[in-house]
Amino acid sequence: MKQILFKFLILNFLFVVCACSQDGSSVNDLFKKGQEALKSGDRDKAIEYLKQACNLNSGLRSGFSCFQVGNIYRNIMGDTRKSSEYYEKACDLEVSQSCVELANLYIEEHNAPKFLEYLNKACDSKDTKTCNDLAKIYEQGVIKYKLGIEDKEISIKKDSSKALQYYKKACDKAKSNDSAKQDYCEKYHQLKSNS
């Protein structure tokens, strides 16, 4: 029993250290192969490699692989159900753009609570622009979006405390060399002084 447990622990350790597929390819190798297949126009091979990298669940490179699979399903194959599955995995691996894409899928269905949930996840993944966008939504009490060429709106309850919270996150998380940092911080201080 101890020998089996020891082998199991060693194999798990090697998998975590290597983050490799069954054939020994690393996440980076699989990601690169997926990119090359996309460039050469071999969508099926690209999906195969990127799915393998995605399923390793080993950080951002896996997340970006999941995100790309989601993009292929949504933008090339027109399968939003499959794309949302891979966007969800990428969002869980803190690829903020994937959280935003999921939010966009939900707003197309007029599902404001899910839209806000995934924007919040993007904000938590250090996407300062999304934090700022959430602050504006709560400050104005309206979600504005485009569906095709039409401008759409969904009203939500104004919430100045949430707006303040998101402006603060945008201000705090923005890098000092981010040109928008000053704007985020000014909006935060302005709303704070008006509260």
N, C-alpha and C positions, 0 to 999 in steps of 0.2 A: 504494500500500500504506500509506504514512504517513497519507494522508488518511482511509482506512478505519479505521485504528487510532485516529486522533484522534477521529473521529465516535463510535467505539465507547466510547472513554474518556469523552467528554463525556456520552453517553447514560447510561453507568453512574454517572457523578458525579451527574447529575440524578436518577436513580432513587434513589440512596442519600440524597441531600439531601432529596428530596421524599418518599420512601417512598410513592409513589402507584401506583394501579392503572393499567391501560391507558387508562381514561377520564379520568385525572387526579385521581381521588378519593384523598384521603389516608387513612391508617389511621384517624385520628380520625373523619373523615367517614363512612367505611364502618362503623366501630364504632357511631357514633350512629345511622346508618340501620338497622343491625341491631337496636339496642335499641328503636327506634321501631316497627319491624316486629313485634318480639316483643310489645310492649305492645298493639299493635292486633290481635294474634292471627294475623298472617300468617307462619306458621312457615317456609314455603318462601322467602319474600323475606328473612326474618331469616337463614336458613342461607346464602343466596346472598351477602348483604353480609358476614356474619361470616367466611365462607370466604375471600372476597377479602381481607379485612383480615388474616386468619390467614396466607394465602399470601404476604403481603408480607414476613414474617419480620423485622419492624423493631422489635424490642423488646417491652416489656411489653404495650402496647396490642394488638399482634398476638397475643401470648401469651394475653391475656384473651379475645380473639376466638376463638382455637382452643379454649380452655377452655369457652367458652359453646357452641360447636358440639358439643363432646364431651358436655356436659350435655344438650343437646337430643337427641342420638342415644341417650344412655343412659336419661334419665329420661322422655322423651316418646315416643320411637320404639322403645325397648327393644332397640337395636342396640349391644351391648357391643363387638363387633368394630370398628365404625366409631368408637364413642366412644373406644376405646383409642388409635386412630390419632391423633385430635385431642388427646387428653390427652397423648400422647407429644410432639407438636409443642409444646404449651404448656409441658410440663415442660422441654423443651430450651430454651425461651425464659425459663426460670426463674420460672414461675408455680408456686410451691410447692404450692398446693392441688391443682393438676393432678397433680403427682407423687404426692400422697397418694391421690387418686382412682385412679390407676393401681395403686398399692400395694394398695388395697382390692379392685380387680378381681382381682389376683393371689392375694390371701389367700382370696378366695372359691373359687379353684381349688386351694387348699391348696399354693400355690407359695411357700414361705417364702423361698427365696433371692431371687426377683424382688421379693417384698414388701419385704424388707430393702433391696434395691438402690434401689428408688424412694423409700423413706423416707429413705435416705441422701441422695438427690438433693434431696429437700425440705429436709432439714437444711442441705445445702450452699447452698440458695437462701435462707438466713437465716430459716428457719422454726424458731424456738427451741423451740416446743412439741414439734415432731417430733423435734428433737435430744434433748429430755428423754425423750420416749416411747421412742426407740431406746436410750437409756441404761438405762431401766427394763427393757426387753426383755432386753438383754445381762446386766444385773445379776441378773435373776430366772431367766433361761434359758427363758422361755416367751413366746409370742405369744398374747395373749388378744384375742378378737374375737367379734362377734355375727354370726350367719348367720340372718337372719329374727329369730325370737325366741329362738333357741338360743344359749347361750354356748358358745364353742369355744376350744380351746387347741391349740397346736402347740409341742412342746418343741424347743428349740435348745440348743446348747452354751453354758453360762454363760461369759462372758468379761469379767472385771472390768476389764481394760485398755481394752477397747472401751467399756464402760460409763463409765469415767472420762473417756475421750476425748469421748464425747457429752455428758456432764454439763458438761465444760469448755466445749465449743462452745456449749451452751445458756446457760451463765453469761456467757461472753465476748460472745456475739452479742445477748443481750437488751438492750434499751434501758434506760437508767437509770430511766425512768418506768414500766417494765413491772413490774406488781405481782408477777409470778412470778420476777423476776430473783433476788431474795433466796433464794427456795426452790431455784432451780437451783444457785446458788452454794453454798448450805449442803449440798446433796446431793453436790456435787463435793468440797468440803472434807472432808465426813464419810467418803466412800468413799476419798479419798486418804489420810486418816489411818489407815484400817483396812487399807490395802494394805501 
